[in-house]
Amino acid sequence: MKDTDKPLLPLSAFQQAIIGMAMVAMGAGMTINFVVVAPLARKAGLTEIEVAGILTLSAALYALLIPTWGRLADRFGRKRVMVFSMFAMGLTNMIFVLALKAALAGLVTGLSTFFLLAFVRLWFGLLAPGLQPAAMAAMTDATTPLTRAGGLGMLGACMSVGSIIGPAGATVLAPYGALMPIWGSIIFNLSAGLLLAFALPPTRKRPKSSTRPKPLAVRDSRVFPHLAFLFCYFFAIGMVQQTMSWFIEDRYKFTGTATRTADEAVVLHTGIAFACLAAGMIIMQFGFVQPRRPDPRKILPVGLAFVATGYVCADFFFPFWSLALSFFTIGCGAALAVPAANALGSLSVERHEQGSAAALLAAAPPSGFIFGPLVGATLYSLLPSLPLYTAAGVMSLLAIYALLVTSRRPLTPI
């Protein structure tokens, strides 16, 4: 084996798994806010657009500062930046919860509530973006050109799994209090930070003679269509995730009981909906995709059609069990569409460039969540069902594109 085919800074399988778990924790900590913060902030007197604006501001800062934190990781060490990022996320979420509790208790009112929550959430966007670029860089150095796409793909998959586990986990913790799911994500983040600190080796300097793979440009004609495709997909997902807790609260109008408050009921039922989505993803992924390994060009339009159908059915049928079944359908479609879209994007370049393509495609989810939640909140203020139907329309257009264009492209570059 040639020296160029050896990992520059190898990590054991266990150490790579710890980095993957940290990505799960990051994804969960980011998306739990759509289940818990969205309904409770509205209870504190904020409008839907104000709530979305707070989360959008932090998401925009997060996405914009990823390259900066990548450079800091190169300068100060990947391990240090990853550990700092996890603790920063846990602590900024903790301060945000305390600020939200103060608003709910009436200690802060009016426009002061918006500025307080926006200011506190701002620090998440400033301090927490380091995990993703540092983890990508560490995995790049720990893999060879032949294994790099798989390693980076694993990190992207872990982030996606976390984005589902976060909302679904609310089902377990909501009975203990409406804010308990966020406290659970905080403990998860801090625990992941401790594991990274103890499991990863001390920061090591890369060999002076080594060169890292040259990153691909965003406008690379081979990857850009796939990047734009994924951006549109997660833009639509962001619209629904931001507004689903409001939709459930306004449609079913839960009342408090002797054992559960109305707020806890909203968080619980929103968590159930996302738990059904997670169940659909797991069943489809391990029951069909993994054993059969279908052609991604064929399953991409099918998955998108499933997601679009689920969004329409979520509004069309009223009983809560039908909404849960609709989200199960969405999960089945997502398990087909997202891995297929990522695989096609990675396979659009030469083998030695696939790692760089995977890293570039990983930027699509946070980019989509910059705009999706704010647009979704605006549509929801006009008509509660608009985000669902708009997202279904986006998925339908993507399905048509995938069927007419993507499915006819060669699977590997010519």
Secondary structure, 3 states (H helix, E strand, C coil): CCHHHCCCCCCCHHHHHHHHHHHHHHHHHHHHHHHHHHHHHHHCCCCHHHHHHHHHHHHHHHHHHHHHHHHHHHHHCHHHHHHHHHHHHHHHHHHHHHHHHHHHCCCCCCHHHHHHHHHHHHHHHHHCCCHHHHHHHHHHHHCCCCCHHHHHHHHHHHHHHHHHHHHHHHHHHHHHCCCHHHHHHHHHHHHHHHHHHHHCCCCCCCCCCCCCCCCCCCCCCCCHHHHHHHHHHHHHHHHHHHHHHHHHHHHHCCCCCCCCCHHHHHHHHHHHHHHHHHHHHHHHHHHHHHHHCCCHHHHHHHHHHHHHHHHHHHHHCCCHHHHHHHHHHHHHHHHHHHHHHHHHHHCCCCHHHHHHHHHHHCCHHHHHHHHHHHHHHHHHHHCCCHHHHHHHHHHHHHHHHHHHCHHHCCCCCC
